[in-house]
Amino acid sequence: MPTTDDYGQGVNIASLTDAPDASKLAKDIANAIAQRSIMRFASASERGATLDDPEEGMPTWLNDVNRLEIYNGSGWITPEPTLVSGTTGLSASSGFSVNDFTGYRQGRTTVLDIYLNRTGSTIQSTNGNIADTVCCVVPTSWRPTHDMVAGCYDTGVVHGGFVLGVDGIVTLRTASNDLANNTNLRLHVSFLRTTF
């Protein structure tokens, strides 16, 4: 029975009783390690031409699309990025308080749910417009990485729109009616970041 590596990965190690063959020894070790390492290919076509019988769990990197793929036993898949969530760090601007905040991020996709209360005086709406009103600042790790993104909010009575800048500032811009004192605002936005 051949000896295997100390890490339980099934890499066969030549025995002292085997006939001396340095070339075979080197190739056996290289082949065993290569299939457990991240192999690099110019494209999926090159990978398909090289790997006749991939093993489950085998990872490869495709240079043409800059993507890691893993063989799951029946096909090549891209692993899902880890889901990250957070509930702290949102700061309310003057005239608002935070009821709740939740952020979710997976890969480049970010979703924010912000729940505020209007503690200041009524914000008047004229023909669906209000004066630009900063309501909160989003924590650094939850900000967009480019330009600004638009979202919508709902109070149950009033609907409107807002923008979120790369500086994290959330600005209310429109409202279907006046935003009265003690009104709860639910803001929702989702966007893609240009970097992880």
Phi, psi and omega in degrees: 000128183289150176281143179244171183296164182284352185256009176069027182261005175076019177278116182286136178247133181299144177269154179296341180274352178289151176296137181298127176201090185299322181296313180295318179302310181297316182294318179299316179292314181298316180296318181294320181286321183301318183288349178253358178257173176276108180275143183252133179226151179296325183200173176295328178296315179296320178300315181297325179285335183269319185258101180287322187221076182296153179258148179303132181093355182287124179261144175222155175245129178258115184293324185292332181244004180049059185220137173273132176228149181234138178278123184262011180106337178227346179188170180270128181234155173266124181297143177289135174293158179293138175278126179247139176225159178205154183225008184234165172099351178287129177246129180280145175278169178303133181093002179221157171225156182270123171274317184194155177210133174219133175237141176231138177218132174223114185064234181268352184272130179234137176232129179239134172239117184241131182235112184241164172236135177279110181261347180269192182290166180299135175264118184283138177249133177237114182053040177085002180245145172234162174296140178309125185231116177285125183251335180191171176232127182278141178303151185309315185291351182248011183272153174292156182259003180208146176041223174221157181241149181257146177218183180231158177225163184213134177252358188096334178236319183251138176240149179194187181232159178213168173234149176240120181268169178296342177276359179087356182284128178256120184241121174286137183235330181225159176203135180288336176214180177296147174261101186280160173303143180069021175273134175270133180244130175250113181254137180224134177209145173226145183202166176256134175270149179279345176225160178283000000 
